[in-house]
Each structure stands twice: as C-alpha cells, then as structure tokens.
Amino acid sequence: MLSQLRGTGVAIVTPFFADYRINFNALGKVVDHIVRCKCEYIVVLGTTGESVTLDKDEKQEIFNFIKNRVKGKVSLVAGVGGNNTNHVISELTTFNLEGYDAILSVSPYYNKPSQEGIYQHFMAVASNSPLPVILYNVPTRTMSNMTAETTLRLANDSEKIIGIKEASGNLQQMMHIVQHRPKNFLVISGDDPLSIPGISFGMDGVISVVANAYPKETSRMIRAALSGKFSIATKDHYFLLDKIEMMFAESSPAGVKEFLSQMNLCEAHVRMPLSRVSEALREKIANAIKGNQ
C-alpha cells in the first residue's frame, strides 16, 4: 500500500455553484482529469477541498461520490482532521470510508498545542482510525509547527502512522525526518515548489495543489525525479513554478479554482470567508493559460 502513495497525490478541490452548493458534475470532471493523467492518488477533503466549510453530510457525499467515480483506478486518501481531538475521533469512527486507503490528518490548529499535546492528539487519532494515518504539518495555517522530533516519535510509536505530509517549508527539518525515519515511513512534500528539492534528498513525492490543473506535467515531473532524472523533472518544475505562484498569490484554493474555471473544468466559486481572486490576478492567470496553448 505504501507504494501506491509514493508519487503524486492531488489535494482535490471541491467545486461549488454560485449559491455555494456542491457541483458534483464539475467534481466528476476534475476527478476524470486527474485520473486520465495518471496521478497516483487523490486526497479528498484536505485544505484545498475547503473541508472546514463543509458539514458532515456534505463530506460523506463527497467521499462516496469520488470513490464511485474513481472505481479503483487510483488510490484514495480521506482528509479527516481538526483541533478538537474528540470530534476527529467521532468522524473517524462514523464516516463510511470504504474504498479509501489512508487518512490525512492535519496537526491541530488555533489551540497552539505543545509538542506533547500534538503527540497525544495523533496517538489518539491513530488508535481510533480504521485506516493508516498520514500526518500533516502545515504551520503557516495551524500556527504551530510539529517538530522533526515529534514526527519521528509518532512514526516509531505507532504502526498505524505511515507517513507525513510536510509543509513546514523547512528543508533542514524535512532532511532530519528523512534521515532518521523508520523503514517504510513516507515523507511527502506539502509544498509544490519544494517537491523536487525534497525528492533529491529522499522524500517520496508530493501532495499537490497545482496538479488539479496540471496533473500530467506534475506527475511526469515527480516520476522523473523519483527515477533520478532531474534534468527532465526540472523542465516541468519551471513550467509549473509561475503558475504555482499565481495559485497562492491571494488565497488557496481560490487561485487554482480560477485556473480550473478558465480550463472549463469547474467554476471559481469558493465558500466564505474565502473570496475569488482579484480581476488583476484573473487576467494574469488567463494570460498564463493562453501562453501555453
């Protein structure tokens, strides 16, 4: 199962209509786009999926829809996390996650727990999860960094914890995890621009935002890097780099949704408190897409 999660995972968006209902037709188009371009797996209801704005029934609908749409063609990871440990455990034990291969669970946000608090949270999550758990460290959003020492402690103390999506942006921290991880523990980049540098020192791939819009180029880049063909990977890296910068220039996933909208895959609506990108950025994205046609 670990081999299925080595490569390119796509943190898929949740498309909405103008009235903020979920647009399942558009979601199907994005899923098909990703599957057709041979990414290894899809992460459903991560940060890019705007999971914090969805209620429990909506989440279950999305889990079911994507499982049925994919039909086993790629692996699936379910985003189940939060800053209330008991609530996360409740979701883990009540969601129907049949057809999913693992859980991605974000480090608790807002509360700003100590390292011991983070450790105890994830040990409780792992003990109650029906599936293997991938940790998610993203301090720019949680305002709390999970240190390499805490990650390695969790990796060694629970067989249920199989990897981490590392989005700290701290390459030295990532190197420390890679150097000292137990056998078969996945270290996955959570930052698109750092995926190639990460793979160069032993990371296992990326959970990507840009791959919603450019799955072919992203998956080709990651496969090349994992094979040691960095000259090939670098070409795709620089093709994607300015687009990644645009996707995160104002807010995510508003940026990637604007790309998808101009590619006629889904509309650019996001749920509040997010808002659509500015007209200036919209025009910049349009020019970037036209420049590649």
C-alpha positions as CSV (number, residue, x, y, z in Angstrom):
1,M,0.0,0.0,0.0
2,L,2.9,2.4,0.7
3,S,4.0,2.1,-2.9
4,Q,0.5,3.4,-4.0
5,L,1.1,6.6,-2.1
6,R,4.6,7.2,-3.5
7,G,4.5,9.8,-6.3
8,T,1.8,12.4,-7.0
9,G,-1.2,12.8,-4.8
10,V,-3.7,15.6,-5.7
11,A,-5.3,17.6,-3.0
12,I,-8.5,17.9,-5.0
13,V,-10.8,21.0,-4.9
14,T,-14.5,21.0,-4.1
15,P,-16.4,22.8,-6.9
16,F,-19.4,24.9,-6.0
17,F,-22.2,26.6,-7.8
18,A,-22.8,30.3,-7.4
19,D,-25.1,29.6,-4.5
20,Y,-22.4,27.5,-2.8
21,R,-24.0,24.1,-3.3
22,I,-21.5,21.4,-4.2
23,N,-21.3,21.0,-8.0
24,F,-20.9,17.2,-8.4
25,N,-20.9,17.4,-12.2
26,A,-17.8,19.6,-12.1
27,L,-16.2,17.5,-9.4
28,G,-16.6,14.5,-11.7
29,K,-14.8,16.4,-14.5
30,V,-11.9,17.3,-12.2
31,V,-11.6,13.7,-10.9
32,D,-11.6,12.4,-14.5
33,H,-8.9,15.0,-15.5
34,I,-6.7,13.8,-12.7
35,V,-7.2,10.0,-13.3
36,R,-6.7,10.4,-17.0
37,C,-3.3,12.0,-16.4
38,K,-2.1,9.1,-14.3
39,C,-1.5,10.7,-10.9
40,E,-1.0,8.0,-8.2
41,Y,-3.7,9.1,-5.7
42,I,-6.3,11.7,-4.8
43,V,-6.6,13.4,-1.4
44,V,-10.2,14.1,-0.7
45,L,-11.3,16.9,1.6
46,G,-7.9,18.3,2.5
47,T,-7.3,22.0,2.9
48,T,-7.7,22.6,-0.8
49,G,-11.1,20.8,-0.7
50,E,-12.3,23.6,1.7
51,S,-13.2,20.9,4.2
52,V,-13.6,23.3,7.1
53,T,-16.6,24.9,5.3
54,L,-18.4,21.6,4.7
55,D,-20.8,19.9,7.1
56,K,-20.7,16.2,7.9
57,D,-23.3,15.1,5.4
58,E,-21.6,17.0,2.6
59,K,-18.3,15.4,3.5
60,Q,-19.8,11.9,3.3
61,E,-21.5,12.7,0.0
62,I,-18.1,13.8,-1.4
63,F,-16.3,10.7,-0.1
64,N,-18.9,8.5,-1.7
65,F,-19.0,10.3,-5.0
66,I,-15.3,10.3,-5.6
67,K,-15.0,6.6,-4.6
68,N,-17.7,5.7,-7.0
69,R,-16.2,7.9,-9.8
70,V,-12.7,6.6,-9.4
71,K,-13.8,2.9,-9.4
72,G,-10.4,1.8,-8.0
73,K,-8.3,3.4,-10.8
74,V,-6.3,5.4,-8.3
75,S,-5.8,5.2,-4.6
76,L,-7.8,7.5,-2.3
77,V,-6.8,9.3,0.9
78,A,-9.5,10.9,3.1
79,G,-8.9,14.2,4.9
80,V,-10.1,13.9,8.5
81,G,-8.6,16.3,11.0
82,G,-9.2,19.2,13.2
83,N,-8.4,20.9,16.5
84,N,-10.9,19.0,18.7
85,T,-9.5,15.5,19.2
86,N,-12.8,14.0,20.3
87,H,-14.5,15.4,17.3
88,V,-11.9,14.0,14.9
89,I,-12.2,10.6,16.6
90,S,-16.0,10.8,16.2
91,E,-15.7,11.5,12.5
92,L,-13.2,8.7,12.0
93,T,-15.5,6.2,13.7
94,T,-18.7,7.3,11.9
95,F,-17.7,8.2,8.4
96,N,-18.1,5.4,5.8
97,L,-14.6,5.2,4.3
98,E,-14.9,2.1,2.3
99,G,-12.7,2.3,-0.7
100,Y,-10.2,4.6,0.9
101,D,-6.6,3.6,1.6
102,A,-5.5,6.1,4.3
103,I,-6.3,9.1,6.4
104,L,-4.6,12.5,6.1
105,S,-4.9,14.3,9.4
106,V,-3.8,17.9,10.0
107,S,-1.9,18.9,13.1
108,P,-4.3,20.7,15.5
109,Y,-4.7,24.4,14.6
110,Y,-5.7,27.5,16.6
111,N,-5.2,25.9,20.0
112,K,-1.4,26.1,19.6
113,P,-0.7,22.8,21.5
114,S,2.7,21.9,22.9
115,Q,4.7,19.1,21.2
116,E,3.4,16.7,23.8
117,G,-0.2,17.8,23.0
118,I,0.4,17.2,19.3
119,Y,1.9,13.8,20.1
120,Q,-1.1,12.8,22.3
121,H,-3.6,14.0,19.7
122,F,-2.1,11.9,16.9
123,M,-1.7,8.8,19.1
124,A,-5.4,9.1,19.9
125,V,-6.3,9.6,16.2
126,A,-4.2,6.6,15.2
127,S,-5.7,4.4,17.9
128,N,-9.2,5.1,16.7
129,S,-8.6,5.3,12.9
130,P,-9.9,2.5,10.8
131,L,-7.2,3.2,8.2
132,P,-3.5,4.1,8.2
133,V,-2.7,7.7,9.1
134,I,-0.6,10.3,7.3
135,L,0.3,13.2,9.5
136,Y,0.0,16.7,8.0
137,N,2.3,19.5,9.3
138,V,1.4,22.9,7.8
139,P,2.4,25.7,10.3
140,T,1.5,28.6,8.0
141,R,-2.1,27.5,8.6
142,T,-2.0,25.9,12.0
143,M,0.3,28.5,13.6
144,S,2.0,25.5,15.3
145,N,5.0,23.6,13.9
146,M,5.2,19.8,14.5
147,T,9.0,19.3,15.0
148,A,11.0,16.6,13.4
149,E,11.5,15.0,16.8
150,T,7.7,14.8,17.4
151,T,7.2,13.4,13.9
152,L,9.8,10.7,14.4
153,R,8.4,9.8,17.9
154,L,5.0,9.3,16.4
155,A,6.5,7.3,13.5
156,N,8.2,5.0,15.9
157,D,5.5,4.7,18.5
158,S,2.5,3.8,16.2
159,E,2.5,1.3,13.4
160,K,-0.8,2.9,12.2
161,I,1.1,6.1,11.3
162,I,2.7,5.5,7.9
163,G,3.9,8.9,6.8
164,I,3.8,12.7,6.9
165,K,2.8,15.5,4.5
166,E,5.5,18.0,5.4
167,A,4.6,21.6,4.5
168,S,6.7,23.5,7.0
169,G,8.9,24.9,4.2
170,N,11.9,24.0,6.4
171,L,14.2,21.8,4.3
172,Q,16.5,21.1,7.2
173,Q,13.6,19.8,9.3
174,M,12.5,17.6,6.4
175,M,16.0,16.2,5.9
176,H,16.1,15.3,9.6
177,I,12.9,13.3,9.3
178,V,14.1,11.6,6.1
179,Q,17.5,10.7,7.7
180,H,16.1,9.2,10.9
181,R,12.7,7.8,9.8
182,P,11.8,4.2,10.4
183,K,11.7,1.9,7.4
184,N,8.8,2.4,5.0
185,F,7.7,5.7,6.6
186,L,6.7,8.1,3.8
187,V,7.8,11.7,3.8
188,I,5.7,13.6,1.3
189,S,6.2,17.3,0.3
190,G,3.2,19.5,1.0
191,D,4.7,22.4,-0.9
192,D,4.6,22.2,-4.7
193,P,7.8,24.3,-5.3
194,L,9.8,22.2,-2.9
195,S,8.9,18.7,-4.2
196,I,11.9,18.3,-6.5
197,P,14.4,19.5,-3.8
198,G,12.7,17.2,-1.3
199,I,12.9,14.2,-3.6
200,S,16.6,14.9,-4.2
201,F,17.3,14.1,-0.6
202,G,14.9,11.2,-0.2
203,M,11.3,12.4,0.1
204,D,8.6,10.2,-1.6
205,G,6.6,12.6,-3.7
206,V,4.1,15.4,-3.3
207,I,0.5,16.1,-2.3
208,S,-0.1,18.8,-4.9
209,V,-2.4,21.7,-5.5
210,V,-1.1,22.6,-9.0
211,A,-1.9,19.0,-10.1
212,N,-5.6,19.8,-10.1
213,A,-5.0,21.9,-13.2
214,Y,-1.8,20.3,-14.5
215,P,-1.8,16.7,-13.4
216,K,0.1,15.4,-16.5
217,E,3.0,17.8,-16.0
218,T,3.1,17.3,-12.2
219,S,3.0,13.5,-12.3
220,R,5.6,13.4,-15.1
221,M,7.9,15.7,-13.1
222,I,7.6,13.6,-9.9
223,R,8.1,10.3,-11.7
224,A,11.2,11.6,-13.4
225,A,12.6,12.9,-10.1
226,L,11.9,9.7,-8.3
227,S,13.8,7.9,-11.1
228,G,16.8,10.3,-10.7
229,K,16.1,12.1,-14.0
230,F,16.3,15.5,-12.6
231,S,17.1,17.3,-15.9
232,I,13.7,16.1,-17.2
233,A,11.9,16.9,-13.9
234,T,13.4,20.4,-13.8
235,K,11.8,21.3,-17.1
236,D,8.3,20.6,-15.8
237,H,9.3,22.3,-12.5
238,Y,10.0,25.6,-14.2
239,F,6.9,25.3,-16.4
240,L,4.8,25.0,-13.3
241,L,6.6,27.4,-11.0
242,D,5.0,30.7,-12.1
243,K,1.6,29.0,-12.1
244,I,2.1,27.8,-8.6
245,E,3.0,31.4,-7.5
246,M,-0.3,32.7,-9.1
247,M,-2.3,29.9,-7.3
248,F,-1.1,31.1,-3.9
249,A,-0.8,34.8,-4.6
250,E,-4.0,35.7,-2.9
251,S,-5.7,32.7,-1.3
252,S,-5.8,29.0,-1.9
253,P,-7.8,27.3,-3.3
254,A,-9.2,30.4,-5.0
255,G,-6.2,30.6,-7.3
256,V,-6.3,27.0,-8.5
257,K,-10.0,27.3,-8.9
258,E,-9.5,30.2,-11.2
259,F,-7.2,28.1,-13.4
260,L,-9.8,25.3,-13.4
261,S,-12.5,27.8,-14.3
262,Q,-10.6,29.1,-17.3
263,M,-9.9,25.5,-18.3
264,N,-13.7,24.8,-18.2
265,L,-13.4,22.2,-15.6
266,C,-15.2,23.9,-12.7
267,E,-16.4,27.4,-11.7
268,A,-14.2,29.5,-9.5
269,H,-16.6,29.9,-6.6
270,V,-15.2,29.4,-3.1
271,R,-17.1,29.4,0.2
272,M,-16.8,32.3,2.6
273,P,-14.7,33.5,4.3
274,L,-12.6,33.0,1.1
275,S,-13.3,35.1,-1.9
276,R,-12.5,34.8,-5.6
277,V,-9.2,36.2,-6.9
278,S,-8.9,39.8,-8.0
279,E,-9.6,40.9,-11.5
280,A,-5.8,41.6,-12.0
281,L,-4.8,38.1,-10.9
282,R,-7.7,36.6,-13.1
283,E,-6.2,38.4,-16.1
284,K,-2.7,37.2,-15.2
285,I,-3.9,33.6,-15.0
286,A,-5.7,33.9,-18.3
287,N,-2.5,35.1,-20.0
288,A,-0.6,32.2,-18.4
289,I,-3.0,29.7,-19.8
290,K,-3.1,31.3,-23.2
291,G,0.7,31.3,-23.3
292,N,0.8,27.6,-23.0
293,Q,-1.7,26.9,-25.8
